[in-house]
Amino acid sequence: MYRYLGSVTRRLGWDRNPIRRPVDRLQTILTAVLLVLLMLAAPLTGWLMAGHAYSHGLRTEHREWAAYRLVPAAVVRIGEVQATGAGRFIGETVRLRWSDGRGRMREGTADLHYRVRTGAALPAWINAGGALSHRPRAHALTRSDTAWAGAVGTLGVAIPGIVVYLVFRRRLDRCRYDQWDSDWVRTAPLWTRRTR
């Protein structure tokens, strides 16, 4: 156990090695500080962003499911049909008529991804004002938005932190190489002898 701790402290630069330079110790401190910050800040940011996305998505879900209604609508007219260049059906635009719940008949257009005939009855979602709307937000979408927000929050802190570390590391390496070069200029004559 002590052997393992000794090798870890040596590797991190926390030993009393006289060959270690101040720049080496500075790099060790910088690495430790950035590592602690990343291990705390990145997950915390991801957790906060995921929590915000989840609560916002849940509020939207409740609001839409409370306000939107599914009503029967009749196909009044079939408009533009969309197809591939080979003539394969993609979808069509239809004109629908429905009752808005206040006794008034309303009309609007909708894009369908399947074929219908004029006069066919279709279910349609309408909002509180009685206009055509999309289906209320699904809980699966809230969950996926939460996962994406957490991942983006975590990576949004981790990636800049890693970039900052790499930039500082590069500068410290340059400083270290310059110190080695200047030390070698002083010690090279002591180690090398010219023979004639």
C-alpha positions as CSV (number, residue, x, y, z in Angstrom):
1,M,0.0,0.0,0.0
2,Y,2.8,2.5,1.0
3,R,4.7,1.5,-2.2
4,Y,1.6,2.3,-4.3
5,L,1.1,5.7,-2.5
6,G,4.8,6.5,-2.9
7,S,4.6,5.9,-6.7
8,V,1.4,8.0,-7.0
9,T,3.0,10.9,-5.1
10,R,6.1,10.7,-7.2
11,R,4.1,10.6,-10.4
12,L,2.1,13.6,-9.3
13,G,5.2,15.5,-8.3
14,W,4.5,15.7,-4.6
15,D,7.7,14.2,-3.5
16,R,10.9,16.0,-2.4
17,N,12.8,15.3,-5.5
18,P,15.5,17.9,-5.9
19,I,15.5,17.6,-9.7
20,R,11.8,18.8,-9.8
21,R,11.5,22.4,-10.9
22,P,9.0,25.0,-9.8
23,V,7.3,24.7,-13.2
24,D,6.7,21.0,-12.5
25,R,5.1,21.7,-9.2
26,L,3.0,24.5,-10.8
27,Q,1.8,22.0,-13.4
28,T,0.9,19.5,-10.6
29,I,-1.1,22.2,-8.7
30,L,-2.8,23.4,-11.9
31,T,-3.7,19.8,-12.8
32,A,-5.1,19.1,-9.4
33,V,-7.2,22.3,-9.2
34,L,-8.6,21.9,-12.7
35,L,-9.4,18.2,-12.0
36,V,-11.3,19.1,-8.9
37,L,-13.1,21.9,-10.6
38,L,-14.1,19.7,-13.5
39,M,-15.2,16.9,-11.3
40,L,-17.4,19.3,-9.3
41,A,-18.5,21.9,-11.9
42,A,-19.2,19.6,-14.9
43,P,-21.7,17.2,-13.2
44,L,-23.3,20.0,-11.2
45,T,-23.9,22.1,-14.4
46,G,-25.3,19.0,-16.2
47,W,-27.5,18.2,-13.3
48,L,-28.9,21.8,-13.0
49,M,-29.5,22.0,-16.8
50,A,-31.2,18.6,-16.9
51,G,-33.4,19.6,-13.9
52,H,-34.4,22.9,-15.6
53,A,-35.1,21.1,-18.9
54,Y,-37.2,18.5,-17.1
55,S,-39.3,21.0,-15.1
56,H,-39.9,23.1,-18.2
57,G,-40.9,20.1,-20.3
58,L,-43.2,18.9,-17.5
59,R,-44.9,22.3,-17.3
60,T,-45.4,22.4,-21.1
61,E,-46.8,18.8,-21.0
62,H,-49.4,19.7,-18.3
63,R,-50.3,22.9,-20.0
64,E,-50.8,21.4,-23.4
65,W,-52.6,18.3,-22.2
66,A,-55.0,20.5,-20.2
67,A,-55.7,23.0,-23.0
68,Y,-55.7,20.7,-26.2
69,R,-58.6,18.5,-27.2
70,L,-59.0,15.7,-29.7
71,V,-62.1,16.4,-31.9
72,P,-63.5,14.7,-35.0
73,A,-62.7,16.5,-38.2
74,A,-64.0,15.9,-41.8
75,V,-61.9,16.1,-44.9
76,V,-63.4,18.9,-47.0
77,R,-60.9,19.0,-49.8
78,I,-57.6,17.4,-50.8
79,G,-54.9,19.8,-51.9
80,E,-51.4,19.3,-52.9
81,V,-50.0,15.8,-53.0
82,Q,-46.3,15.4,-52.3
83,A,-44.4,12.6,-54.0
84,T,-40.8,11.6,-54.8
85,G,-39.4,12.0,-58.4
86,A,-40.4,8.3,-59.0
87,G,-44.0,9.0,-58.0
88,R,-43.9,7.5,-54.6
89,F,-46.4,9.0,-52.2
90,I,-44.9,11.1,-49.3
91,G,-47.9,13.1,-48.0
92,E,-50.7,15.4,-48.9
93,T,-52.2,18.7,-47.7
94,V,-55.9,18.5,-46.8
95,R,-58.6,21.0,-45.8
96,L,-60.4,20.0,-42.6
97,R,-63.6,21.1,-41.0
98,W,-64.4,20.6,-37.3
99,S,-66.5,22.1,-34.4
100,D,-64.5,24.2,-32.0
101,G,-66.6,23.2,-29.0
102,R,-68.5,26.5,-28.9
103,G,-70.8,25.5,-31.6
104,R,-68.9,27.2,-34.4
105,M,-67.5,25.3,-37.4
106,R,-63.9,26.0,-38.2
107,E,-61.7,25.1,-41.2
108,G,-57.9,24.7,-41.6
109,T,-55.3,22.9,-43.5
110,A,-53.2,20.0,-42.2
111,D,-50.3,17.9,-43.7
112,L,-50.9,14.2,-43.6
113,H,-48.5,11.4,-44.2
114,Y,-51.1,9.0,-45.4
115,R,-53.9,9.0,-48.1
116,V,-57.5,10.0,-47.3
117,R,-60.6,10.6,-49.3
118,T,-62.9,13.6,-49.3
119,G,-65.5,13.3,-46.6
120,A,-63.4,11.0,-44.4
121,A,-63.5,11.6,-40.6
122,L,-60.2,12.1,-38.9
123,P,-59.2,12.9,-35.3
124,A,-57.6,16.4,-35.0
125,W,-56.0,18.2,-32.1
126,I,-57.2,21.7,-31.4
127,N,-55.9,24.3,-28.9
128,A,-57.9,26.3,-26.4
129,G,-58.9,28.8,-29.1
130,G,-60.3,26.1,-31.3
131,A,-57.6,26.2,-33.9
132,L,-55.8,23.2,-35.3
133,S,-52.7,22.3,-33.3
134,H,-50.1,19.6,-32.9
135,R,-50.4,16.7,-30.5
136,P,-49.7,17.7,-26.9
137,R,-46.1,17.2,-25.8
138,A,-45.2,13.5,-25.0
139,H,-43.3,12.6,-21.9
140,A,-40.7,10.8,-23.9
141,L,-39.8,14.1,-25.5
142,T,-39.3,15.6,-22.1
143,R,-37.1,12.8,-21.0
144,S,-34.9,13.0,-24.2
145,D,-34.7,16.8,-23.8
146,T,-33.6,16.3,-20.2
147,A,-30.9,13.8,-21.2
148,W,-29.6,16.1,-24.0
149,A,-29.6,19.1,-21.7
150,G,-27.6,17.2,-19.0
151,A,-25.1,16.0,-21.6
152,V,-24.6,19.4,-23.2
153,G,-24.2,21.0,-19.7
154,T,-21.6,18.5,-18.6
155,L,-19.7,18.7,-21.9
156,G,-20.1,22.5,-22.0
157,V,-18.0,22.8,-18.9
158,A,-15.7,19.8,-19.4
159,I,-14.5,20.6,-22.9
160,P,-13.4,24.3,-22.2
161,G,-11.8,23.1,-19.0
162,I,-9.8,20.5,-20.9
163,V,-8.8,23.1,-23.5
164,V,-7.6,25.5,-20.8
165,Y,-5.6,22.8,-19.2
166,L,-4.0,21.8,-22.6
167,V,-3.1,25.5,-23.3
168,F,-1.5,25.9,-19.9
169,R,0.3,22.6,-20.2
170,R,1.7,23.6,-23.6
171,R,3.0,26.9,-22.1
172,L,4.5,25.1,-19.1
173,D,6.2,22.6,-21.4
174,R,7.8,25.4,-23.4
175,C,9.0,27.0,-20.2
176,R,10.4,23.7,-19.0
177,Y,12.2,23.0,-22.3
178,D,13.7,26.5,-22.2
179,Q,15.0,25.8,-18.7
180,W,16.4,22.5,-19.8
181,D,18.2,24.2,-22.7
182,S,19.7,26.9,-20.5
183,D,20.8,24.3,-17.9
184,W,22.4,22.2,-20.6
185,V,24.4,25.1,-21.9
186,R,25.9,25.4,-18.5
187,T,26.4,21.7,-17.8
188,A,27.4,20.5,-21.3
189,P,31.0,21.7,-21.0
190,L,31.4,19.7,-17.8
191,W,30.2,16.5,-19.4
192,T,31.8,16.7,-22.7
193,R,35.5,16.9,-23.5
194,R,37.1,17.5,-26.8
195,T,39.9,15.3,-27.7
196,R,42.5,16.2,-30.3
